[in-house]
Amino acid sequence: MVNQSFAVPTIDGKLCAHFGHCENFAIVAVENDKIISETFVAPPVHQPGTYPNFLAEMGVNTIITGGMGPKAQDIFTQNNIEVYLGVELKEPKELVKDYLDSKLISGENQCDH
């Protein structure tokens, strides 16, 4: 049974600095504080609000990203999804491992809208 599900927007297999510009989302499943799977899924056509709702429907608990606009942040908050902004450009599994090890550092939102 999956305890947590993380979403990381990616481009070329690494974190995409801007949430809305990603080519895929890495969905990383965690069970008992261990990564059990990583799946890359293509997002729907980008319109304001579609990505957060898409990820909420997938059962994501936490989003790790470089930056995102306020509307996306609001939708995640409404769906009780934790948001980490301004993180380093790393591979999704590395970011989730940092989160699990309490080493994930949030920084400045890399999105200016």
GUVO-345888 format. One record per atom (N, C-alpha, C): atom name; x, y, z; residue in one letter. Coordinates in pm, 1 decimal. Layout:
N
TORSE name       px       py       pz resn
TORSE   CA        X        Y        Z    A
...
***
This chain:
113
TORSE name       px       py       pz resn
TORSE    N     83.9   -119.9      0.0    M
TORSE   CA      0.0      0.0      0.0    M
TORSE    C     87.5    125.1      0.0    M
TORSE    N     54.8    220.2    -84.9    V
TORSE   CA    130.5    344.3    -95.8    V
TORSE    C     88.6    438.6     17.4    V
TORSE    N    188.0    487.5     92.5    N
TORSE   CA    160.8    582.0    200.4    N
TORSE    C    155.7    724.7    150.2    N
TORSE    N    244.0    756.4     55.1    Q
TORSE   CA    253.4    891.8      2.8    Q
TORSE    C    280.2    886.3   -146.4    Q
TORSE    N    231.5    988.1   -214.8    S
TORSE   CA    255.5   1001.4   -357.2    S
TORSE    C    304.5   1143.4   -383.2    S
TORSE    N    419.1   1152.1   -447.0    F
TORSE   CA    482.8   1280.2   -477.1    F
TORSE    C    474.8   1306.5   -627.3    F
TORSE    N    459.7   1433.0   -664.7    A
TORSE   CA    466.7   1472.3   -805.5    A
TORSE    C    580.2   1573.0   -820.5    A
TORSE    N    661.0   1551.5   -924.6    V
TORSE   CA    770.6   1642.0   -955.5    V
TORSE    C    760.6   1675.6  -1104.5    V
TORSE    N    740.2   1803.4  -1140.9    P
TORSE   CA    737.8   1839.2  -1283.0    P
TORSE    C    877.8   1822.9  -1341.3    P
TORSE    N    886.1   1760.3  -1458.5    T
TORSE   CA   1018.5   1732.6  -1515.2    T
TORSE    C   1030.6   1777.2  -1660.4    T
TORSE    N   1155.3   1796.7  -1696.9    I
TORSE   CA   1194.0   1815.1  -1836.0    I
TORSE    C   1328.0   1744.6  -1849.7    I
TORSE    N   1339.2   1658.9  -1947.4    D
TORSE   CA   1459.8   1576.8  -1966.3    D
TORSE    C   1495.7   1497.7  -1840.5    D
TORSE    N   1395.8   1450.0  -1766.8    G
TORSE   CA   1418.5   1363.5  -1651.5    G
TORSE    C   1457.6   1431.8  -1522.0    G
TORSE    N   1471.2   1565.4  -1525.6    K
TORSE   CA   1505.9   1640.3  -1403.7    K
TORSE    C   1397.4   1742.3  -1374.7    K
TORSE    N   1402.5   1796.4  -1254.1    L
TORSE   CA   1304.9   1896.8  -1213.3    L
TORSE    C   1297.9   2009.5  -1315.7    L
TORSE    N   1177.3   2044.8  -1354.1    C
TORSE   CA   1153.3   2160.3  -1439.5    C
TORSE    C   1130.8   2278.8  -1346.4    C
TORSE    N   1208.2   2383.6  -1363.7    A
TORSE   CA   1201.3   2498.2  -1272.3    A
TORSE    C   1062.6   2561.3  -1267.6    A
TORSE    N    988.5   2555.1  -1376.4    H
TORSE   CA    854.7   2614.7  -1379.9    H
TORSE    C    750.7   2504.2  -1396.3    H
TORSE    N    668.3   2490.7  -1296.1    F
TORSE   CA    563.9   2388.3  -1289.2    F
TORSE    C    482.3   2376.6  -1418.3    F
TORSE    N    436.8   2488.2  -1473.1    G
TORSE   CA    349.9   2487.5  -1590.2    G
TORSE    C    418.8   2461.1  -1721.9    G
TORSE    N    551.5   2451.1  -1722.0    H
TORSE   CA    625.7   2429.8  -1846.4    H
TORSE    C    683.9   2289.2  -1856.9    H
TORSE    N    643.7   2198.9  -1771.6    C
TORSE   CA    703.8   2065.2  -1771.2    C
TORSE    C    656.5   1982.0  -1889.9    C
TORSE    N    738.0   1879.5  -1924.5    E
TORSE   CA    696.3   1787.4  -2029.7    E
TORSE    C    628.5   1663.8  -1970.1    E
TORSE    N    665.5   1629.5  -1846.7    N
TORSE   CA    605.9   1516.4  -1775.2    N
TORSE    C    603.4   1545.9  -1626.2    N
TORSE    N    524.2   1466.6  -1554.6    F
TORSE   CA    530.4   1465.0  -1409.1    F
TORSE    C    586.1   1330.8  -1368.0    F
TORSE    N    686.7   1333.4  -1281.8    A
TORSE   CA    733.0   1210.0  -1219.0    A
TORSE    C    641.6   1188.7  -1099.3    A
TORSE    N    578.3   1073.3  -1093.3    I
TORSE   CA    495.5   1036.7   -979.6    I
TORSE    C    575.8    933.1   -901.3    I
TORSE    N    616.2    969.8   -781.8    V
TORSE   CA    701.6    885.2   -699.3    V
TORSE    C    619.3    834.9   -581.1    V
TORSE    N    605.0    702.4   -574.9    A
TORSE   CA    527.1    639.9   -467.6    A
TORSE    C    619.6    598.5   -354.8    A
TORSE    N    575.2    623.1   -232.4    V
TORSE   CA    654.0    592.6   -113.2    V
TORSE    C    570.7    506.6    -18.9    V
TORSE    N    634.1    403.4     31.9    E
TORSE   CA    571.0    315.9    130.5    E
TORSE    C    668.4    296.8    245.1    E
TORSE    N    622.1    319.4    366.7    N
TORSE   CA    707.6    305.1    485.9    N
TORSE    C    839.4    380.6    470.4    N
TORSE    N    831.3    503.4    421.1    D
TORSE   CA    947.5    591.4    402.4    D
TORSE    C   1051.4    537.5    304.1    D
TORSE    N   1008.1    450.7    212.0    K
TORSE   CA   1097.7    399.3    107.6    K
TORSE    C   1031.1    420.4    -28.8    K
TORSE    N   1110.0    465.1   -125.5    I
TORSE   CA   1058.5    484.3   -261.3    I
TORSE    C   1033.5    346.8   -321.7    I
TORSE    N    910.1    324.5   -368.1    I
TORSE   CA    878.0    194.0   -427.3    I
TORSE    C    857.6    200.7   -578.7    I
TORSE    N    828.8    320.1   -631.4    S
TORSE   CA    814.5    330.5   -776.4    S
TORSE    C    825.5    475.9   -821.2    S
TORSE    N    858.5    488.2   -950.3    E
TORSE   CA    863.4    619.5  -1014.9    E
TORSE    C    804.7    601.4  -1154.5    E
TORSE    N    701.4    678.1  -1184.1    T
TORSE   CA    634.9    670.2  -1313.3    T
TORSE    C    628.8    810.0  -1371.8    T
TORSE    N    654.1    820.6  -1500.9    F
TORSE   CA    644.2    949.9  -1567.7    F
TORSE    C    513.4    955.0  -1645.3    F
TORSE    N    433.3   1058.9  -1621.1    V
TORSE   CA    305.5   1073.8  -1689.7    V
TORSE    C    299.4   1209.1  -1759.9    V
TORSE    N    242.6   1207.6  -1879.0    A
TORSE   CA    225.8   1331.7  -1954.4    A
TORSE    C    107.5   1409.1  -1896.7    A
TORSE    N    124.0   1539.0  -1878.8    P
TORSE   CA     13.5   1619.3  -1824.9    P
TORSE    C    -91.2   1646.2  -1932.5    P
TORSE    N   -210.1   1688.2  -1890.0    P
TORSE   CA   -310.9   1730.3  -1988.2    P
TORSE    C   -268.6   1862.5  -2051.0    P
TORSE    N   -345.0   1909.2  -2147.4    V
TORSE   CA   -317.0   2039.0  -2209.2    V
TORSE    C   -316.5   2144.8  -2099.1    V
TORSE    N   -214.7   2230.4  -2101.3    H
TORSE   CA   -199.4   2329.1  -1994.1    H
TORSE    C   -298.1   2444.1  -2009.1    H
TORSE    N   -382.9   2456.2  -1910.0    Q
TORSE   CA   -473.4   2568.4  -1891.9    Q
TORSE    C   -464.7   2601.4  -1742.7    Q
TORSE    N   -492.6   2724.4  -1703.0    P
TORSE   CA   -487.6   2754.9  -1559.6    P
TORSE    C   -574.3   2656.9  -1478.3    P
TORSE    N   -512.3   2593.4  -1381.0    G
TORSE   CA   -583.1   2502.4  -1291.7    G
TORSE    C   -584.6   2356.3  -1333.0    G
TORSE    N   -550.4   2325.8  -1458.1    T
TORSE   CA   -560.4   2185.3  -1500.7    T
TORSE    C   -456.8   2095.6  -1433.8    T
TORSE    N   -332.7   2139.8  -1422.3    Y
TORSE   CA   -229.1   2054.2  -1363.6    Y
TORSE    C   -256.9   2021.7  -1216.6    Y
TORSE    N   -290.0   2120.9  -1133.0    P
TORSE   CA   -318.5   2087.5   -993.1    P
TORSE    C   -436.6   1991.8   -978.3    P
TORSE    N   -542.8   2012.4  -1057.3    N
TORSE   CA   -658.5   1923.2  -1048.7    N
TORSE    C   -624.4   1783.3  -1098.5    N
TORSE    N   -546.2   1774.2  -1204.8    F
TORSE   CA   -500.3   1646.2  -1259.1    F
TORSE    C   -422.3   1567.9  -1152.6    F
TORSE    N   -330.4   1636.0  -1085.0    L
TORSE   CA   -248.7   1568.7   -983.0    L
TORSE    C   -331.9   1532.8   -860.2    L
TORSE    N   -426.6   1617.5   -822.8    A
TORSE   CA   -515.1   1586.2   -709.7    A
TORSE    C   -596.3   1460.3   -740.1    A
TORSE    N   -646.6   1449.0   -862.8    E
TORSE   CA   -722.9   1330.9   -903.3    E
TORSE    C   -636.9   1204.7   -901.5    E
TORSE    N   -505.8   1220.3   -921.2    M
TORSE   CA   -413.6   1106.0   -917.2    M
TORSE    C   -378.5   1065.9   -773.9    M
TORSE    N   -422.8   1143.7   -677.3    G
TORSE   CA   -396.4   1110.0   -537.8    G
TORSE    C   -262.1   1156.8   -484.9    G
TORSE    N   -204.8   1256.5   -549.8    V
TORSE   CA    -75.8   1311.2   -505.5    V
TORSE    C    -93.4   1380.6   -370.8    V
TORSE    N      3.6   1358.4   -279.5    N
TORSE   CA      2.1   1422.9   -147.5    N
TORSE    C     93.2   1544.4   -140.6    N
TORSE    N    202.5   1541.4   -219.3    T
TORSE   CA    305.4   1645.5   -211.9    T
TORSE    C    354.7   1677.9   -352.1    T
TORSE    N    369.7   1807.0   -382.1    I
TORSE   CA    428.6   1851.3   -507.7    I
TORSE    C    560.8   1919.4   -474.9    I
TORSE    N    665.0   1882.2   -548.3    I
TORSE   CA    798.2   1940.3   -530.6    I
TORSE    C    832.7   2008.0   -662.2    I
TORSE    N    855.7   2139.4   -657.1    T
TORSE   CA    875.3   2213.6   -781.4    T
TORSE    C    968.6   2333.8   -761.0    T
TORSE    N   1010.7   2390.0   -872.4    G
TORSE   CA   1091.2   2510.7   -866.6    G
TORSE    C   1004.0   2632.6   -841.1    G
TORSE    N    893.6   2640.7   -915.1    G
TORSE   CA    804.5   2754.1   -897.9    G
TORSE    C    670.5   2730.1   -961.9    G
TORSE    N    570.4   2803.9   -913.1    M
TORSE   CA    435.6   2797.5   -970.6    M
TORSE    C    359.8   2923.2   -932.6    M
TORSE    N    257.3   2950.9  -1009.4    G
TORSE   CA    175.0   3067.8   -985.8    G
TORSE    C     83.7   3051.3   -865.7    G
TORSE    N     27.1   3162.3   -819.5    P
TORSE   CA    -57.1   3159.0   -700.4    P
TORSE    C   -185.2   3077.3   -717.0    P
TORSE    N   -243.9   3075.9   -836.7    K
TORSE   CA   -367.2   2999.1   -856.9    K
TORSE    C   -340.8   2849.2   -835.5    K
TORSE    N   -231.0   2800.4   -890.9    A
TORSE   CA   -195.9   2658.7   -872.8    A
TORSE    C   -173.3   2629.1   -724.6    A
TORSE    N   -102.4   2718.2   -656.5    Q
TORSE   CA    -78.4   2698.3   -513.0    Q
TORSE    C   -210.0   2692.0   -436.2    Q
TORSE    N   -304.0   2780.0   -470.7    D
TORSE   CA   -434.4   2781.5   -403.8    D
TORSE    C   -510.2   2650.4   -425.1    D
TORSE    N   -506.7   2598.6   -547.5    I
TORSE   CA   -577.7   2473.0   -575.8    I
TORSE    C   -515.8   2357.8   -497.2    I
TORSE    N   -383.3   2354.0   -490.2    F
TORSE   CA   -318.2   2249.5   -410.0    F
TORSE    C   -359.1   2261.2   -263.1    F
TORSE    N   -360.0   2383.4   -210.8    T
TORSE   CA   -399.0   2405.0    -71.5    T
TORSE    C   -542.6   2357.9    -47.4    T
TORSE    N   -632.3   2390.3   -138.7    Q
TORSE   CA   -771.9   2347.2   -126.3    Q
TORSE    C   -785.2   2195.3   -125.3    Q
TORSE    N   -691.7   2126.8   -189.8    N
TORSE   CA   -693.8   1980.3   -196.5    N
TORSE    C   -603.0   1915.4    -91.3    N
TORSE    N   -557.5   1995.2      5.8    N
TORSE   CA   -469.4   1946.1    113.6    N
TORSE    C   -343.6   1879.2     60.2    N
TORSE    N   -286.2   1937.4    -45.1    I
TORSE   CA   -161.9   1886.6   -103.5    I
TORSE    C    -49.4   1980.5    -63.3    I
TORSE    N     53.8   1922.4     -4.8    E
TORSE   CA    170.6   1997.0     41.5    E
TORSE    C    251.6   2045.3    -79.0    E
TORSE    N    299.9   2169.4    -74.9    V
TORSE   CA    376.6   2227.6   -185.6    V
TORSE    C    514.8   2269.8   -136.1    V
TORSE    N    617.7   2222.9   -205.4    Y
TORSE   CA    755.1   2268.1   -181.5    Y
TORSE    C    799.2   2345.1   -304.7    Y
TORSE    N    834.7   2471.8   -286.8    L
TORSE   CA    877.3   2559.7   -396.0    L
TORSE    C   1025.4   2592.9   -384.6    L
TORSE    N   1083.3   2626.7   -499.1    G
TORSE   CA   1220.1   2677.2   -500.2    G
TORSE    C   1325.7   2573.0   -466.4    G
TORSE    N   1298.9   2447.6   -500.7    V
TORSE   CA   1395.4   2341.9   -469.1    V
TORSE    C   1502.3   2331.7   -578.5    V
TORSE    N   1608.7   2260.3   -547.8    E
TORSE   CA   1720.3   2242.8   -641.1    E
TORSE    C   1678.3   2162.9   -763.9    E
TORSE    N   1747.7   2186.5   -874.9    L
TORSE   CA   1722.5   2111.2   -997.3    L
TORSE    C   1793.3   1976.0   -988.1    L
TORSE    N   1718.1   1875.4   -942.2    K
TORSE   CA   1770.3   1740.0   -927.1    K
TORSE    C   1672.6   1642.2   -990.1    K
TORSE    N   1710.7   1516.0   -991.0    E
TORSE   CA   1620.5   1412.0  -1038.5    E
TORSE    C   1510.6   1390.0   -934.4    E
TORSE    N   1390.0   1352.4   -979.3    P
TORSE   CA   1276.7   1337.3   -887.2    P
TORSE    C   1303.7   1247.0   -767.0    P
TORSE    N   1363.7   1130.8   -789.0    K
TORSE   CA   1389.8   1040.5   -676.0    K
TORSE    C   1482.4   1104.1   -573.4    K
TORSE    N   1579.8   1181.7   -619.7    E
TORSE   CA   1670.7   1250.3   -527.2    E
TORSE    C   1594.1   1350.1   -441.3    E
TORSE    N   1501.9   1423.6   -503.5    L
TORSE   CA   1423.2   1522.1   -430.2    L
TORSE    C   1333.5   1455.9   -326.5    L
TORSE    N   1270.9   1345.2   -363.9    V
TORSE   CA   1184.4   1274.2   -269.5    V
TORSE    C   1268.2   1215.9   -156.2    V
TORSE    N   1385.8   1163.2   -188.9    K
TORSE   CA   1474.4   1110.6    -83.9    K
TORSE    C   1513.8   1223.0     11.9    K
TORSE    N   1546.7   1340.6    -42.1    D
TORSE   CA   1576.9   1456.1     43.4    D
TORSE    C   1458.7   1486.7    135.1    D
TORSE    N   1336.5   1482.0     80.9    Y
TORSE   CA   1216.1   1506.9    161.0    Y
TORSE    C   1206.8   1403.2    273.6    Y
TORSE    N   1223.6   1277.5    239.0    L
TORSE   CA   1211.9   1169.7    338.3    L
TORSE    C   1318.5   1180.5    446.4    L
TORSE    N   1435.5   1231.0    408.4    D
TORSE   CA   1546.6   1247.9    503.0    D
TORSE    C   1542.1   1384.5    573.1    D
TORSE    N   1433.7   1458.3    555.8    S
TORSE   CA   1417.0   1594.3    611.6    S
TORSE    C   1528.6   1688.6    567.3    S
TORSE    N   1574.1   1672.1    442.0    K
TORSE   CA   1681.2   1756.2    388.6    K
TORSE    C   1636.0   1840.9    270.0    K
TORSE    N   1507.0   1832.0    235.0    L
TORSE   CA   1456.8   1910.2    122.5    L
TORSE    C   1444.6   2056.1    164.7    L
TORSE    N   1510.0   2141.6     89.8    I
TORSE   CA   1512.3   2283.4    124.5    I
TORSE    C   1429.4   2361.6     23.7    I
TORSE    N   1328.5   2432.2     76.3    S
TORSE   CA   1249.4   2522.1     -7.2    S
TORSE    C   1323.6   2653.2    -20.7    S
TORSE    N   1308.6   2713.9   -136.8    G
TORSE   CA   1372.1   2842.9   -159.6    G
TORSE    C   1271.4   2939.9   -216.9    G
TORSE    N   1320.3   3032.3   -293.6    E
TORSE   CA   1236.3   3133.8   -353.8    E
TORSE    C   1158.7   3074.4   -469.9    E
TORSE    N   1031.2   3110.0   -480.1    N
TORSE   CA    946.7   3066.7   -590.3    N
TORSE    C   1010.6   3114.1   -721.9    N
TORSE    N   1038.1   3019.7   -811.9    Q
TORSE   CA   1104.4   3053.2   -937.0    Q
TORSE    C   1006.4   3093.6  -1046.8    Q
TORSE    N    885.2   3124.0  -1005.9    C
TORSE   CA    781.0   3167.3  -1100.6    C
TORSE    C    742.5   3311.3  -1066.0    C
TORSE    N    727.2   3394.6  -1166.0    D
TORSE   CA    700.3   3535.0  -1137.4    D
TORSE    C    557.3   3577.2  -1169.8    D
TORSE    N    464.4   3482.4  -1175.5    H
TORSE   CA    324.3   3523.8  -1197.2    H
TORSE    C    230.9   3455.6  -1101.4    H
***
